[in-house]
């Protein structure tokens, strides 16, 4: 009796609000629209993407109240959030990890739509808005990295500006528009702050609204079955009839799986954020520090790997043309095939395309993470010479090991499996090069190796080559390098511990 009276009282304000706003009538189609009974765990990735986007908005608003979008204060404001604000580091960690998770989940969602042929009639615009959403999310991720305003952000932005500058005719103007001036400065950060906080989130919210409206309008596609062909002239009527007979309401039937999956993703996100903390900031931006090794965030690591492996002569054409072609192909997908079979087993060509793209992105991401083309800038000081290469050596050969470290050979060459991979490993170098060839290579350089002729005196060269002559497999005979009796150049400059750059 009391409960009935409470419900009756609560009904009055609800009806009052509904009469003036129509909120319940507006939300009913979204909550209770019918979805295919077969729409189960394959259909949860879109909801997870929306959840991560919501986390981005909430954490971003909180961070925006503490972040100082000033070139002089941005880095310090992040340090303040991480160290002085209670759980500020966790807030930044949730924002950063949810950004990466949102990109990954959106890519998985688009891959599922592509494999299931869900972009076919009448859902062509669903796919196209999804493509623009992906581009917007990637732009949010890139501008978010710039917000850290550390060495990676500064030099990564410089690389991006250099790529834009290669555009024919309009490159200089586009670079100025990107940076807010001829160089990276305070105006640059203000410009990217406006993009990251206002323009791009607004565009993403608008695209999400359009995307959701199209989903309600066209319905969620059924699980593809071999032999079930999409015929545009009859598909919509047949789909609506099937939904009336076998469809189930999104709430509460289908939403339960979405809630379970999103809850699981949320738990994983919290664990990652608590375990690994926020992304950056690294060192303060310093335009005079040229020996830095900037890296993008994970959503762009595959692009970093691809660009770094491009032949120099083709860099400009590939970097400017390939992305435009890729976006056009994505937009054209539903127009190239908007009818026919949807089952992956009946579309083996599309499956092979998807597998190839995924494998290429994974391989290029691995290359970007390991970046074998980049020197390990601190290897000479942080990686000790392995004991097996010192044990039993003569004083001259041990001195050569010291020279090997001090002139930073380890930055580009592995020894005992540790060190840079820009040059070949030197564990067996004495079996490949003679004493004269070693001297010539060290003195004159060649390929990617700089010349050290002016950085080593005769004694250092003698010791270094004596040490390199001991680098061989255990079962190989002793090197014939006599160590102290090598014919070395007599005029060399004093040693210089210059940093090896790419």
Buried (B, 14 or more C-beta within 10 A) or exposed (E): EEEEEEEEEEEEEEEEEBEEEEEEEEEEEEEEBBBBBBBEEBBBBBBBBBBBBBBBBBBBEBBBEBBBBBBEBBBBBBEBBBEEBEEBBBBBBBBBBBBBBBBBBBBBBBBBBBBBBBBBBBBBBBBBBBBBBBBBBBBBBBBBBBBBBBBBBBBBBBEBBEBBBBBEEEBEEBBBEBBBBEEBEBEBBBBBBEBBBEBBBEBBEBBBEBBBBBBEEBBBBBBBEEEBBBEEEEBEEEBEEBBEEEBBEBBEBBBEBBBEBBEEBBEEBBEBBEEEBBBBBBEBBEEEEEEBBBBBBBBBBBBBBBBBEBEEEEBBEEBBEEEEEEBEEBBEBBEEBBBEBBBBEBBEEBBEEBEEBEEEBEEBBEBBEEBEBBBBBEBBEEBEBBEEBBEEBBEBBBBBBBBBBBBBBBBBBBBBEBBBBBBBBBBEBBEEBEBEEBBBBBBEEEEEBEEBBBBBBEBBBBBBBBBBBBBBEEEEEEBEBEBEEBEBEEEBEEBEEEEBEE
